[in-house]
Amino acid sequence: MTARARSLRANMTDAELRLWRALRRDQLNGLSFRKQHPIGPYTVDFYCSRLRLAVEVDGGQHAEQRKQANDRRTQWLAEKGITVVRYWNNDVLSNLEGVLSDLLGHIERLAQAVATPTPTLPLSGGGRTDTLAPHENEGES
């Protein structure tokens, strides 16, 4: 997978290169993205590990013949807790600002979920380690 990812990094599409220029070097909300990042059996176009966010840029080859494979891939990644956001090549090339605006919406939602901790539930018995007060134990034998 690492060799495949290296090959993909060296041969990025025009749309991937354009989006990468906007994502690299912590330019988008200070988040770090990796390009052509391997995850399990897959390589995602861009990945932000802090938010567990994968960004995919799809061309025409992804339309009909790749839809089932992409759906399986998205489901597998979702089962691993990774959110996948997809954009078409022509949207990245002709409307990069719109793509980045949409991506920022996803980022803000995910950042909020990461920043909101799950409340810690009390231990059974309300969190008390002693269920009876010391003076209540005196009469028992």
Buried (B, 14 or more C-beta within 10 A) or exposed (E): EEEEBEEBBEEBBEBBEBBBEBBBEEEBEEBEBBBBBBBEEBBBBBBBEEBBBBBBBBBEEBEEEBEEEBEEBBEBBEEEEBBBBBBBBEBBBEBBEEBBEBBEEBBEEBBEEEEEEEEEEEEEEEEEEEEEEEEEEEEEE
